Amino acid sequence: MFPFSFTRAADEQSALAAGRSGARYIAGGTTLVDLMRETVERPDAVVDINALPYRDIDLQAGRLRIGSLVRMSDLAAHPGVRREFPVIAQALELSASAQLRNMASIGGNLMQRPRCLYFRDVSAACNRRNPGSGCAAVGGVNRLHAILGTSDHCVATHPSDLAVALVALDAVVITRDGGGDRRIPAGQFFRQPGTTPDVEHDLRAGELIVAVEVPAGPEMRRSGYLKVRDRQSYEFALASAAVALGLTAGTVTAARVAVGGVATVPWRLTAVEQAVIGRPVSPALWATAAAHAADGAKPLSGNGFKVELVRRTVERQLATVAAMP
Ligand SMILES: Cc1cc2nc3c(=O)[nH]c(=O)nc-3n(C[C@H](O)[C@H](O)[C@H](O)COP(=O)(O)OP(=O)(O)OC[C@H]3O[C@@H](n4cnc5c(N)ncnc54)[C@H](O)[C@@H]3O)c2cc1C
């Protein structure tokens, strides 16, 4: 580990001042500390933001507002969230481990970095960690990597389960710096790698995530998250699907579908949504719609199985959510 300074911000102003001077924010520390130990990240200064007042879960008729320092376990256990947004609670409960969820914050979850082994191995070529060095995963062991949203420069998947649910639900990330607040749709917050995979999100240097807002809607109650992985706990997704459906008299009136584990960012499936809206529910409909789940996929040498896996994951989750009482 390299030397660094550690301070605790007493309030927002001092946190933002430290951020402007180049300090890295730390909340639960479950990602940043690992990366610093592995020397993937080498900040000179780290500032603890846990004293900031971003710990509320505020559920109102029109929306859910989640403070960025809310712990994953607290959000998953919130009775209103479990009732009104089951997909959020399920995505969280299928993430990491109970101990990690007790420490880890919502803001840190969105800002977590790829689990690509080459990104985390400082001796390997990685354009994200070291721009211009190449991508060892493209011609290497890439079974866990992305088939959607990739470029020649990077094929790492986005690791957050919660982010998949938030993108499906049209959540908004609220950020703050000296210049005021910004509201960034979750679907635009995460950046596909393109030629600059080191630019992972829309947050500016020193900017804080204050909260995440999720709009309420009748279809949010009929929602859920399916995560397919190599083992049933404590593992990242091979493929996952966040689905919310509005049904009226057996016809689909609203649909929200996003997938994880297969793309470089949480991946919204508008083609699947369009294929089900306005149609009567049936097993055949889920299969026809889910056939679009891998549209545009570019499999690598080791992950061609994800094309069929993501289709089946979406089909199964459409059927499961449609059958909810
Ligand atoms: C073994 C293991 C398994 C895991 N499995 C899963 C999984 O299955 N699914 C999943 O989704 N996640 C998984 N995770 C990731 C876990 O969810 C994250 O580590 C956690 O959510 C990060 O939150 P944190 O508060 O600890 O972040 P920190 O480590 O404190 O910070 C992470 C990053 O976010 C930045 N940051 C934190 N808060 C803010 C803020 N308010 N504003 C701006 N920047 C901020 C920090 O500067 C840092 O860059 C796993 C992690 C581990 C270690």
PDBQT file of the ligand as one rigid body, heavy atoms in Angstrom, charges set to zero:
ROOT
HETATM    1  C1  LIG A 401     -16.380  -9.694  -2.142  1.00  0.00    +0.000 C 
HETATM    2  C2  LIG A 401     -17.323  -8.671  -2.727  1.00  0.00    +0.000 A 
HETATM    3  C3  LIG A 401     -18.461  -9.091  -3.397  1.00  0.00    +0.000 A 
HETATM    4  C4  LIG A 401     -19.343  -8.158  -3.948  1.00  0.00    +0.000 A 
HETATM    5  N1  LIG A 401     -20.450  -8.576  -4.625  1.00  0.00    +0.000 NA
HETATM    6  C5  LIG A 401     -21.292  -7.664  -5.178  1.00  0.00    +0.000 A 
HETATM    7  C6  LIG A 401     -22.424  -8.058  -5.916  1.00  0.00    +0.000 A 
HETATM    8  O1  LIG A 401     -22.722  -9.241  -6.049  1.00  0.00    +0.000 OA
HETATM    9  N2  LIG A 401     -23.213  -7.082  -6.450  1.00  0.00    +0.000 N 
HETATM   10  C7  LIG A 401     -22.939  -5.746  -6.292  1.00  0.00    +0.000 A 
HETATM   11  O2  LIG A 401     -23.686  -4.913  -6.801  1.00  0.00    +0.000 OA
HETATM   12  N3  LIG A 401     -21.851  -5.347  -5.612  1.00  0.00    +0.000 NA
HETATM   13  C8  LIG A 401     -21.033  -6.260  -5.054  1.00  0.00    +0.000 A 
HETATM   14  N4  LIG A 401     -19.930  -5.856  -4.377  1.00  0.00    +0.000 N 
HETATM   15  C9  LIG A 401     -19.595  -4.449  -4.365  1.00  0.00    +0.000 C 
HETATM   16  C10 LIG A 401     -20.187  -3.709  -3.178  1.00  0.00    +0.000 C 
HETATM   17  O3  LIG A 401     -21.571  -3.582  -3.359  1.00  0.00    +0.000 OA
HETATM   18  C11 LIG A 401     -19.478  -2.375  -3.136  1.00  0.00    +0.000 C 
HETATM   19  O4  LIG A 401     -18.170  -2.638  -2.652  1.00  0.00    +0.000 OA
HETATM   20  C12 LIG A 401     -20.140  -1.349  -2.256  1.00  0.00    +0.000 C 
HETATM   21  O5  LIG A 401     -21.451  -1.099  -2.642  1.00  0.00    +0.000 OA
HETATM   22  C13 LIG A 401     -19.364  -0.045  -2.291  1.00  0.00    +0.000 C 
HETATM   23  O6  LIG A 401     -19.919   0.838  -1.353  1.00  0.00    +0.000 OA
HETATM   24  P1  LIG A 401     -18.970   1.538  -0.280  1.00  0.00    +0.000 P 
HETATM   25  O7  LIG A 401     -19.804   2.520   0.460  1.00  0.00    +0.000 OA
HETATM   26  O8  LIG A 401     -18.231   0.546   0.535  1.00  0.00    +0.000 OA
HETATM   27  O9  LIG A 401     -17.973   2.302  -1.275  1.00  0.00    +0.000 OA
HETATM   28  P2  LIG A 401     -16.507   2.877  -0.999  1.00  0.00    +0.000 P 
HETATM   29  O10 LIG A 401     -15.516   1.779  -1.098  1.00  0.00    +0.000 OA
HETATM   30  O11 LIG A 401     -16.494   3.715   0.227  1.00  0.00    +0.000 OA
HETATM   31  O12 LIG A 401     -16.370   3.833  -2.252  1.00  0.00    +0.000 OA
HETATM   32  C14 LIG A 401     -16.385   3.301  -3.545  1.00  0.00    +0.000 C 
HETATM   33  C15 LIG A 401     -16.198   4.422  -4.555  1.00  0.00    +0.000 C 
HETATM   34  O13 LIG A 401     -17.317   5.292  -4.514  1.00  0.00    +0.000 OA
HETATM   35  C16 LIG A 401     -16.908   6.637  -4.271  1.00  0.00    +0.000 C 
HETATM   36  N5  LIG A 401     -17.994   7.216  -3.449  1.00  0.00    +0.000 N 
HETATM   37  C17 LIG A 401     -18.555   6.651  -2.353  1.00  0.00    +0.000 A 
HETATM   38  N6  LIG A 401     -19.577   7.422  -1.935  1.00  0.00    +0.000 NA
HETATM   39  C18 LIG A 401     -19.642   8.477  -2.774  1.00  0.00    +0.000 A 
HETATM   40  C19 LIG A 401     -20.497   9.621  -2.862  1.00  0.00    +0.000 A 
HETATM   41  N7  LIG A 401     -21.518   9.832  -2.009  1.00  0.00    +0.000 N 
HETATM   42  N8  LIG A 401     -20.276  10.501  -3.852  1.00  0.00    +0.000 NA
HETATM   43  C20 LIG A 401     -19.276  10.302  -4.740  1.00  0.00    +0.000 A 
HETATM   44  N9  LIG A 401     -18.436   9.261  -4.713  1.00  0.00    +0.000 NA
HETATM   45  C21 LIG A 401     -18.626   8.340  -3.742  1.00  0.00    +0.000 A 
HETATM   46  C22 LIG A 401     -15.575   6.505  -3.571  1.00  0.00    +0.000 C 
HETATM   47  O14 LIG A 401     -14.772   7.662  -3.783  1.00  0.00    +0.000 OA
HETATM   48  C23 LIG A 401     -14.988   5.287  -4.263  1.00  0.00    +0.000 C 
HETATM   49  O15 LIG A 401     -14.421   5.651  -5.491  1.00  0.00    +0.000 OA
HETATM   50  C24 LIG A 401     -19.060  -6.767  -3.785  1.00  0.00    +0.000 A 
HETATM   51  C25 LIG A 401     -17.937  -6.354  -3.090  1.00  0.00    +0.000 A 
HETATM   52  C26 LIG A 401     -17.062  -7.282  -2.554  1.00  0.00    +0.000 A 
HETATM   53  C27 LIG A 401     -15.848  -6.799  -1.807  1.00  0.00    +0.000 C 
ENDROOT
TORSDOF 0
